[in-house]
Amino acid sequence: MNEGPVAAASPATYGRLLATALVWGATWIAGRVAVSQASPLAVASWRFLLAALVLGALVVIREGWPRWSLDEWLTLAAMGASGIFLYNLCFLYGLTMIEAGRGALVVALTPAIIAAGDWLFFGAPMSSAKATGIGLAMVGCLLVVTNGDPRQLLGGQIGLGEWLVIGCSLLWAVYTFVGRRGTRSLSPLAMTFGASFTGCLMLTLAAWLQGSLFSMAETTWYGWSAIVFLGLFGTALAFTWYAEAVQRIGATRSAAFINLVPLSAVGLGALLLGERLGAVVLAGGALVIVGVVITNQAGARLVAGRENKEKTA
C-alpha cells in the first residue's frame, strides 16, 4: 500500500502542523512533571479520559452518534493499542528514567522510521538520498541514546528508559500506518476519538488492576494542570490536527514536522526543568534532524517524479 498522491494543502494546514509540533514538544515537559507526582498509568488514564470526553462531544455535535462497522472498530482498536496504550506506557515510564529533552531527540527519529517502513512493508520507492538520510538519522539516534558513546550498545549498557523511548518511535509509525486505513471511511475527528476511546479503556483497566487509578491524593494542582494539558492540548487538539494533515498531505510530509518537537522539548526542558544536555547528545540530535530532512526531501522528489510520470503516461 503506497501513500499515493496527496492534495495541495492550505497554509492553515501547515500552521496547525507547526502548532502541533510545538505542543507535542511541551508534552514531554508536562509528562515529566505529571509522572513525578503520580503513577504513569494513572496519568495516562486521566489524560485520555479527558481527551475522549472532549473528542466524543465534538463527534456527536458535528457528525452525530458514531455508527461504526466491525472493521472500523478493529482499526480503531489497533490505533488505540499502538498509538495510545502502548505508546503512553513507553512515553511516561521512559520519562521517569531519562531527561525530557533527550527523549524527544530520540523520538525525532520517527519520520525516518515511517519512511523506512513505507519502503519495507508498503512498497514505497527508495533512493540513495533517502537511504542516506535514514542512515544519518539512525546514527544520530545512536549518539543520543548512548550519550555519545556507541560502545554502550555493544556492551548492553543502554538503559531501559532509552529503549522505551525508542519504542515510542516504532509505535507511532504503527499508529500512522494503521491510521491510513482509518481515513478511508472515518473523519480525522472520529478516528482520533475512536483511538483515544479504545486506548483509554485499555489504560484505565491496566491502571485499575495496578491499583493506581484513584491514588492521586498527593497530586498537586501543578501535576493536575500537566495532566489537563496532556489531555486537552497534547491529545484532543494536536492528534486531530495531525490526523487531518495525514489525510490532506500524506503521512511522510506530516511526519516531517515532528522534526520541531525535539527543538521545542529541549528548549522548554532547559527553561522549565533546568535540564542541560551534553554537546555530543545535542550534536546527535542535530544529526537526527538533518537525516530526517534529507529523507523527507528525497521522498518528496520521488513522489513528484512518480506523479509527473503518471501525468505524461
C-alpha positions as a printed Julia matrix, in Angstrom:
313×3 Matrix{Float64}:
   0.0    0.0     0.0
   1.7    3.18   -1.18
   0.94   6.58    0.2
  -0.31   7.71   -3.19
  -0.75  11.22   -4.5
  -1.52  13.87   -1.91
  -3.55  17.03   -2.3
  -2.21  20.53   -2.0
  -2.84  21.94    1.46
  -3.67  25.44    2.61
  -1.25  27.44    4.77
  -3.62  26.74    7.68
  -2.79  23.03    7.47
   0.92  23.71    7.81
   0.26  26.26   10.56
  -1.65  23.64   12.54
   1.13  21.12   12.0
   3.61  23.67   13.33
   1.45  24.3    16.39
   1.06  20.54   16.86
   4.84  20.07   16.87
   5.26  22.81   19.48
   2.51  21.39   21.68
   3.97  17.89   21.42
   7.33  19.3    22.48
   5.64  20.69   25.57
   4.03  17.32   26.34
   7.48  15.95   27.19
   7.77  18.59   29.9
   4.19  18.13   31.11
   4.63  14.37   31.13
   7.78  14.55   33.22
   6.01  16.85   35.71
   2.96  14.58   35.89
   4.85  11.31   36.44
   6.86  12.94   39.25
   3.61  13.1    41.24
   1.56  10.09   40.09
   1.83   6.66   38.5
   2.44   6.79   34.73
  -0.55   4.51   34.16
  -2.84   6.77   36.2
  -1.54   9.86   34.4
  -2.19   8.27   31.01
  -5.66   7.08   32.04
  -6.83  10.51   33.2
  -5.17  12.16   30.2
  -7.12  10.1    27.7
 -10.34  10.16   29.68
 -10.31  13.95   29.32
  -9.39  13.7    25.66
 -12.07  11.11   24.9
 -14.8   13.17   26.6
 -13.93  16.3    24.61
 -13.47  14.46   21.31
 -16.62  12.41   21.83
 -18.69  15.54   22.42
 -17.29  17.11   19.25
 -18.03  13.97   17.21
 -21.65  13.89   18.38
 -22.14  17.6    17.7
 -20.55  17.58   14.25
 -21.27  14.07   12.93
 -23.95  12.54   15.15
 -23.66   9.35   17.18
 -20.99   7.01   15.77
 -22.25   4.0    13.81
 -19.01   2.21   13.08
 -18.71  -1.16   11.42
 -16.82  -4.07   12.99
 -13.93  -3.45   10.6
 -13.77   0.21   11.67
 -13.85  -0.75   15.36
 -10.97  -3.17   14.8
  -8.96  -0.44   13.06
  -9.65   1.99   15.92
  -8.74  -0.65   18.5
  -5.43  -1.24   16.7
  -4.78   2.5    16.74
  -5.73   2.69   20.41
  -3.44  -0.2    21.3
  -0.42   1.12   19.39
  -0.62   4.92   19.5
  -2.41   5.34   22.83
  -1.96   2.39   25.19
   1.49   1.03   24.37
   2.89   4.38   23.25
   1.98   6.03   26.56
   3.43   3.19   28.57
   6.74   3.73   26.77
   6.44   7.53   26.85
   5.54   8.05   30.51
   7.6    5.24   32.04
  10.51   6.35   29.88
  10.19   9.87   31.3
  10.71   8.52   34.8
  14.18   7.4    33.72
  15.6    9.92   31.22
  15.51  13.67   30.57
  12.56  15.05   28.61
  14.82  16.77   26.06
  16.9   13.67   25.36
  13.78  11.54   25.0
  12.37  13.98   22.47
  15.61  13.88   20.47
  15.27  10.11   20.2
  11.65  10.36   19.04
  12.79  12.74   16.3
  13.82   9.51   14.54
  10.12   8.72   13.93
   9.83  10.18   10.38
  12.83   8.14    9.27
  11.25   5.0    10.7
   8.0    5.82    8.89
   9.88   6.29    5.62
  11.77   3.02    6.12
   8.54   1.21    6.98
   6.86   2.64    3.89
   9.62   1.11    1.78
   9.87  -2.24    3.58
   6.18  -3.03    4.03
   4.23  -0.91    1.55
   6.46  -0.75   -1.49
   7.25   2.96   -1.38
  10.17   3.89   -3.69
  13.64   4.23   -2.17
  16.52   6.33   -3.5
  20.15   6.6    -2.42
  19.47  10.07   -0.95
  16.53   8.78    1.04
  18.53   5.82    2.34
  21.38   8.16    3.29
  19.0   10.35    5.27
  17.59   7.36    7.13
  21.11   6.17    7.91
  22.21   9.58    9.23
  19.12   9.81   11.43
  19.82   6.39   12.91
  23.47   7.26   13.62
  22.34  10.44   15.34
  19.81   8.49   17.39
  22.58   6.1    18.43
  24.66   9.03   19.71
  21.7   10.34   21.7
  20.71   7.08   23.38
  24.34   6.2    24.25
  25.24   9.7    25.45
  27.87   9.9    22.72
  29.47   6.51   23.39
  28.19   3.94   20.82
  30.23   1.23   22.56
  27.46   1.13   25.15
  25.24  -0.58   22.58
  27.7   -3.44   22.14
  28.17  -3.68   25.88
  24.44  -3.8    26.59
  24.69  -0.62   28.68
  21.75   1.28   27.19
  19.17   1.78   29.89
  15.52   0.76   29.91
  14.42   4.39   29.59
  16.22   4.76   26.27
  14.7    1.55   24.91
  11.23   2.65   25.99
  11.58   5.94   24.13
  12.82   4.12   21.01
   9.64   2.07   21.37
   7.66   5.33   21.13
   9.02   5.9    17.63
   8.19   2.39   16.48
   4.68   2.53   17.94
   3.96   5.93   16.4
   4.93   4.57   13.0
   2.45   1.72   13.51
  -0.23   4.21   14.59
   0.4    6.33   11.48
   0.19   3.39    9.08
  -2.95   1.95   10.69
  -4.43   5.43   10.63
  -4.21   5.45    6.83
  -6.72   2.62    6.79
  -8.99   4.55    9.11
  -9.05   7.64    6.89
 -10.77   5.64    4.14
 -14.12   5.84    5.91
 -13.67   7.92    9.06
 -13.13  11.63    9.53
  -9.92  12.69   11.34
 -12.03  13.76   14.32
 -13.9   10.46   14.54
 -10.7    8.49   14.07
  -8.89  10.39   16.81
 -11.84   9.96   19.18
 -12.12   6.25   18.45
  -8.41   5.66   19.03
  -8.47   7.73   22.24
 -11.59   5.94   23.48
 -10.29   2.42   22.87
  -6.84   3.32   24.2
  -8.4    4.93   27.27
 -10.3    1.73   28.05
  -7.06  -0.26   27.92
  -5.17   2.26   30.07
  -7.97   2.53   32.63
  -8.22  -1.24   33.0
  -4.45  -1.52   33.45
  -4.37   1.34   36.0
  -7.3   -0.18   37.9
  -5.59  -3.57   38.04
  -2.4   -1.85   39.19
  -4.35  -0.02   41.9
  -3.13   3.42   40.85
  -6.21   4.78   39.06
  -7.58   6.63   42.08
  -4.33   7.02   44.01
  -3.99  10.71   43.2
  -4.18  12.24   46.69
  -0.62  13.57   46.55
  -1.02  15.12   43.11
  -0.86  18.93   43.38
  -2.62  21.46   41.16
   0.63  21.68   39.22
   0.5   17.96   38.46
  -3.19  18.09   37.55
  -2.51  21.07   35.27
   0.08  18.96   33.45
  -2.45  16.11   33.04
  -5.11  18.51   31.75
  -2.61  19.96   29.26
  -1.72  16.47   28.08
  -5.38  15.53   27.64
  -6.84  18.65   26.07
  -3.97  20.13   24.08
  -1.45  17.31   23.66
  -4.17  14.83   22.66
  -7.62  16.19   21.74
  -6.33  19.14   19.73
  -2.94  18.0    18.46
  -3.97  14.45   17.49
  -6.91  15.77   15.48
  -4.77  18.3    13.63
  -2.16  15.62   12.89
  -4.81  13.21   11.55
  -6.25  15.96    9.33
  -2.79  16.68    7.93
  -2.1   12.99    7.18
  -5.38  12.87    5.27
  -4.61  16.03    3.26
  -0.86  15.91    2.58
   0.19  12.35    3.46
   1.95  10.6     6.32
   5.54  11.32    5.29
   5.09  15.06    4.79
   3.08  15.37    8.01
   5.68  13.44    9.98
   8.36  15.88    8.81
   7.0   18.44   11.26
   7.93  16.1    14.13
  11.45  17.48   13.5
  10.38  20.53   15.5
   9.23  18.53   18.54
  12.73  17.96   19.98
  13.67  21.61   19.47
  10.61  22.64   21.48
  11.23  19.98   24.13
  14.93  20.74   24.57
  14.26  24.47   24.88
  11.39  24.05   27.33
  13.31  21.4    29.28
  16.18  23.81   29.79
  13.87  26.71   30.63
  11.35  24.98   32.91
  13.17  21.91   34.26
  16.78  23.08   34.23
  17.88  20.2    32.0
  21.29  20.53   30.38
  22.2   18.08   27.64
  25.8   17.4    26.6
  27.26  18.73   23.37
  27.58  15.23   21.87
  23.93  14.46   22.62
  22.83  17.73   21.03
  25.05  17.01   18.02
  23.44  13.58   17.72
  20.01  15.18   17.87
  21.01  17.63   15.15
  22.19  14.69   13.02
  18.81  13.01   13.51
  17.0   16.12   12.31
  19.32  16.61    9.32
  18.88  12.97    8.35
  15.1   13.25    8.58
  15.08  16.44    6.48
  17.14  14.69    3.79
  14.82  11.67    3.97
  11.68  13.72    3.52
  13.11  15.91    0.76
  14.18  12.8    -1.14
  10.76  11.25   -0.54
   9.02  14.36   -1.86
  11.16  14.24   -5.01
  10.26  10.59   -5.54
   6.54  11.33   -5.15
   6.77  14.31   -7.52
   8.65  12.24  -10.08
   6.07   9.47   -9.91
   3.2   11.94  -10.34
   4.91  13.52  -13.35
   5.31  10.11  -14.96
   1.64   9.34  -14.39
   0.64  12.65  -15.99
   2.79  12.07  -19.08
   1.9    8.39  -19.45
